[in-house]
Amino acid sequence: MTGNLAEPKIFDGHNDLVLKLITGKATAAQVRDGLVGGHIDLPRARAGGFGGGFFAIFVPSPAGAFRMEDFANASYDVPLPAPLDQGHALKITLEGVAAIEALAAEGVIDLCTSVDQIEAALAGDRMAAVMHIEGAEAISADLGALEGLYARGLRSLGPVWSRPTIFAEGVPFRFPATPDIGGGLTAAGRALVAECNRLGIMLDLSHMNEKGFDDVAALSDAPLVATHSNAWEVCNTARNLTDRQLRVIADSDGMVGINFASSFLRPDGQMAGDFPLEVLLRHLDHLIGILGEDRVGFGSDFDGAVVPDGIGDCAGLPALRAALTDHGVDAALMKKLASGNWMRVLRKTWKA
């Protein structure tokens, strides 16, 4: 292996760093200077060539909705948490927006609303950040909050997390299982798709069940994107994408970001990081086999999941690049996987 294994910088489909700020576990200044634990801060991002990506604003369910022991069995079926109150969700979401703005004020990120801005940030010392909402509980059926959030930088939205909303149903943490679970989009969900298309907000299908996925595919005029999902044929969890879904994404000229979450990578569905990166490469090969080299990237789920021990955190991304190189990924494909494919799909989705 030759060259700088911190390059090219990786622009990533999903992280949950903002949740640490919302919950008081970190401040923007601490992210700037370095955190103990977790997956992302600015010094580690610079060391590992983590260029930024989609920074998720997520409203957590009440304490006790999930237990780690739920995922330790050979099979598991964790019920969907109850829906969230819209007013509460909007309050927490606006705190997340303020947290992203604080990261920008502290020089940690550049908040980006165009591909040109992302590419400029990737060439600099800050992380490029796209504001993403994971689960649209903050938005009411009249969609009144959407334009205001767009004005503050929102450019990506997942209609559901793993719980129901007024727009669609989430996919539960269920293994083994297919994503063919529950109903499709509601009338409000169909209106949300149309409004996101109008504004140029990317729709993220990573937590959506199969019927909801198909409804978005039938309605949306934008490429279909799953920011942090893997291949169901390799890991049979309800959260992953079947080959049929992958072909639909390919037909739309969309893309998939490979999720580093252990329970969505490992064939046994376990939430434990003690497995080789070869498992991730199996997902990569399967996805490229259906989507092609222009429609696959990364969606780490850093700060929101148990990731492979061989990566550890964003400073460990050189190990991923080394594994990719040893696997035969050449420089041209490496650039596509690292950021080029994300830039391609965003240029087709965003209005500016």
N, C-alpha and C positions, 0 to 999 in steps of 0.2 A: 504494500500500500504506500502511496506517495501523496504529497499535497497536504493542505491544511484541513484537518478533519473538523474544524469549526465552520467550514464553508462548504457549500453555499448556505446562507442563513435559511432557517426553516420558518415559513409562515404557516401558522397552525390553525386548524379549523375550530378548536374549542379548548378553552380553559376556564377554571372557576376561581381564579385569584380574587376577583371582586367580592366573592362571598366572605373571604377573610376580612375584608375591610368593613363590609356590612355588619358582620357579627362581632366586630371589635377585636379580632385576633391579630390584626396588623394595621399599621397606618401607612399612608402613601410614602412618608419619609422613610419608614423602615423598609419598605419594598425598594426604595431607591438605594439604601445603604447596605441592605442584606438582612435576610431573615434566618432564624434558626428553624430548621424543618421546612415542611412544605415542598413545593416543586418549582416555584418561580420567584425570582427577584432580579433586579437589574444586574448585579454583579455576576450571578450565575448565567443569566441570559447572554451576557457578553462573552463569558467563558465558553459556553456551549454552542454559540451561534444560533440562539433562539431569537428570531427576528420579530416575534409577536404573533398576532393573529386575531381571532374572534374572542373577545373578552365577554363572557356570559354574565348577565344579570339574572340571578336565580333566587326565587323566594322559597326558603325551605319549608317543608311540612313541620307540624308540631313535633316536639321531641317524642321519641318512642315509636315513630311510624316505621322505622327500620332498625333492625338489630343485626350486627355482623354475623351472629350465629345462624341467622336465617340462610346465609349463603354457604355454610360449611357442609351441607349435606350433598349426597351424590345427585339429588334432584331437589328443586325448591320451587315454591310458588308464593311469592310475597304479594299480598293483596294491594291493589291500588289504594293510595291514601285518599282521604276525603277531599273534595274540591275546596279551594281557598276562597275566602271572602274577597271580592274585587277591591273594596276600599283598602283593606289591609295590604293586599298585593301591590296596589298602586303606590302606597306609602313606601314599602320596602324597595320597590323598583326605582322610585325617584331617589332613594338613598343610594342605590347602586349607580345611577347616573351621576350623582354628585361624587361618588367614590372614583369613578372613571375620570371625571373632571379634575379631581384632586391628584390623581396619578399624572395627568398631563401637566398640572401646575408645578408638580415637584420634579418635572423633567424625566419621568420614568417612561412615558409613552408619548407618541403623537397620535391624537385621535383622528382617524382617517375616514373620509367619506368619498374618496375617489381612488382609483387604482394608481394614478400618478402620485398621490400623497403616500400611499403604501410603499411604492417603489422608492420614493425619496427617503422615507423613514428607514427602509431596509438598508439603505446606503449610509445611514448615520449611526449614532450611538444609542438612540432610544428605541424602544419597542414600538412597532406599528400596531395600532389597536383599532379594531372594528367593533363598535358597540352592538352586542347581540342580546336579545331577551330569550331566555330558555323557559318556555311555558308562558302563555299569553294571558294569565289570570288578571294582570293589571288592566287589561283592555276590556271595556264593556261592550255589549252587543251593538251599541250605536257607533263603535269604533272611534269615539270622541278623543281618546288620548293618543291615538296613533300619530296624527300629524304633529302634535306637540313633541312627542318623543323623536319623531323624524327630524324635527327642527334642531333638536339637541344632539343629533348624531346617529340615531338608530338606523342601521342599514341591514340588519339580519334578525329574523324572528322565527322561533320554533313555536307553532301553535299549541303544542302540549309538551310537558315533561311526562314522567311516568305517573300521571294522575289525570282524571278527566277535567276538561274545561268546558265552557259554553260553546267552544268551537269544534272540539273533537275529543276522542278518547286516547289516553296514553297507553303505552305498552308496559305491562307489569314486568318485574324482574322474575322471569319464569324460565326454568331450565329442566329438562329439554322441552322446547315448545317452538312453534312457528309464530310469526307475527300476525297470523290470521285470527285475531282476537277482537271482538267487539265491532261496533258500528263505525260508519264513516263520518264525513263532515256534517255538521248541522247547517241550517240555513245561515246562521251567523258565521260559521266557518267558511262557507262559500263566499260570503261577502268579504271576509277577511282576506281570502286569497286574491280576490279581485282588487281590493284596495292596496295590498302589498305590491301587486303587479303594477298598479297605476303609479305608485310612489317610487318604485324601484327598490323595494325592500326584499332581500333574498329570503326565501322560505326554506327553513331547515326541517327535513323530514326524519331526523334521527330517532325521535321518540314516538313516532306516529305508527299506529297499527296498519295492517295491510289494506283494509277498506279505506281508511283515511288517506293513505298513500295513493291509492288508485284514484280517489276523488280529486286530490290535488293534481295528479298527472293529467286528468281529463280537463281540468279547468285552467291551469296555469299556462301563461304564455312565456314563462321563463324556464331556463334549464332547471332540472330537478337536482337538488343537492341534499346529501346527507352528510353533515359536517363531521360527525364522529360515530361511524358505524363500521361493522366488519362483515365478513362473509359467513352466512348461515351454514353453508356446506362444510365449513371448517369448525365452527363452534355453533351448536344448535340452540342458541338462546333466542328468546322471542325478540330481543332487541336488534338482532342482526338481520341482514338483507338476503332474501332468497335470490337464486339466479334469475328468476322471472323479474323480480324488482330491479335487479342490476341491469337487465336488458332494457327495461323501461327507462332507466336513468341514462343508459348509453344512447337510446333513441332520441332523448331530449337534448343531448350534448351537455349533460350535467356532469357531476362528479361525486366522489365519496372520499372523505377523510378517514384514514385508518385510526381507529380508537386504540389507545394504549391500555385501556382498562383490562385488567387480567381476566375478569369473568366474561369478557366479550371476545377474548383472544384464545384462551385455553380450550381445547376440545372437551375437557371435563367441566367447564363452566365455573371453576373455583376462583374465588377472589383472593388469590395469593400470587406473589410476584416471583416465586422460585421456579422459573422455567426459562428455557433458552430463547434468544431472539429469533431463532429459526421458526418458531411458531408464528411470530408476526410476519415473517417472510412468506410463509404459506398463505396467509391472507393476502399479502401483496400480489403474489403470483396468481391467485384465484381472481382477484379483482381486475388485474390487468388483462387476464385471459378473456374477460367478458367486456370490460369497459374500454380497454385499450390504454396505451401509455399516456394519453392526454387527459384522462378523467379520474386520476387517482392522486391523492395527496395524503397529508397527515392531519389528524384531529385528536390530539393527545389525551384530552380530558385531564390534563395536569391540574392539580389541586382539587380534583373531584373524584379521584379513583385510585385504586392500588395499581401501580404500573410495574412493568418488568424490572426485577432487580438489576438487570444488565443496563438499564437506562437510569433509573433512580430518580432523577429530576432533570430540569432543562440543561444543567451543566453536563449531563451524561449523553447528550445528543451525538457527540463524536463517536460513541460506541455504535449508535444506530447507523451513522454514515459508514463506519468501518464494516459493519455487517452487510450493508447494502453493496459496498464495493466488492467485498469478498464473494457476494452472491452474483456478481456479474453486472451490476448496475453501472453503466458508463456515465461520463460527465454530463452528456446531454439529458439523459433520463433523470439523473440526480437533480438537475436544475428544475425540471418539470415537477418532480415529486416535492421538492423543497418549497417552491413558491409559484413556479410558472403556470401550473394548471389552475391554481387558485386565481391568479391574475386573469387568466383567460375566461374563466366562468364569471368572474365579477364584472369584467368588461361587457359581457353579454347580458348581465342582469341589471346593473345599476344604470340610472338615467344620466349620470354625470361621471 
